[in-house]
Amino acid sequence: MRPPAPAIAAARRHLEAAYGLALEGLGDDQIAGAVEAAADEVLADPADAAFLARVVDRLPIDESWLFREDGLWEWLRDEAGPALLEAAAAAARPVRVLSLGCAGGQEPFSAAILFQALLERGGIPGSAACEWARVVGLDPSPARVEAARAGVLPGWSVQRARSDWLRGKIAPEDEAAGRWRVDPAVRAMCRFEVGNLLDVAARGNAALGGYDLVLCRHVLIYFRRAEAERLAAALARGLDPGATLVFSAAEAHLLAPGGLAPLGHLGAGRAGVRAPAPPRRGPGRRGGPRAWPGGRGPSRSAAAAAARAPRQARPDGRARDAAQEGRAPDGAAPGAAIDRHIRGALEHAHAGRTEDALREARAALFHDPRHLYSRMLLGRHLIGVDAARGREVLRDLLAAASALPPDEAVPSAD
């Protein structure tokens, strides 16, 4: 039975108070479905933490897949990853990665597979990779964290990834049921915990210190603009000097509130140098990796060369990847919400409010990542933030449109 309107409104208020989730992109039907399902397990009390956790379990905010957005993983493979391994090896410790809003583990497993590949090219076997790189995934949903710990992924989140990224590390467990299992050596590199982004931001360096790379992608789109900016700044302040924080391209403007120095990938920034702090032990198990073969860390040029395995050519330019990136998620929101956000983006753009236009464009993309017109708006307004990356978004859009069958309707074609 559908919960009454006051119960839905109360659930929204308590979700925002407890988790920061404004959920402006979700309709009442979606909230009602999550509330109704949660009420089957525990007493339906919006003020009860256990009930809210069950509601979060069932909210459609877990859209993620392995190696989402090739550009990030190419940058990590070719530039940032080798440098992180070199610095960590020189300090006789593992690289430490944190994934915020990790859903069912897709992003942490992607990071683990990538670092395992880099290590194998440097002569380190995959079975020993956990001594050189460790990944922690945090998510507010207990059910999703439990699924990540089990190392089982739904088929749709595997099939969207290019096979050359997967490297045979994800195998079908039950194809009829659409379940895939993660390789044990990859799972050994990962740890998953239930965690609230508000708590992480409030704890600052106590929560974020010791991490070399923090991924917070497609998370702050669920927050109101002012709260997203506040949290972005808090996360940036909590980083160790020199650590890297990565937002999605649609959230790249959030680098500015935190004063992060932009890096070579749109949405990635580096924390500045602060006054020296007392020595502290970072997250993870005791001890660090053995010395890199040869007795010292690899030179930057050697590490980069080892990491640059022949890059897999994209058979259709960028078209195939864009088409995979744009596959509509299950339970896509109705087109009316997309149209509303598009109108908002156009109105803000006409008034010269670029950041507001970006916010509305990314809200439209939340409903349907493949929506061509929304991607065009995003690319056009990103040009004002980063001309090269904005043009790249538009080139990807053109490739995705070119790959469509001749008889397929184009969203917002008019």
Disulfide bonds with the S-S distance in Angstrom:
none
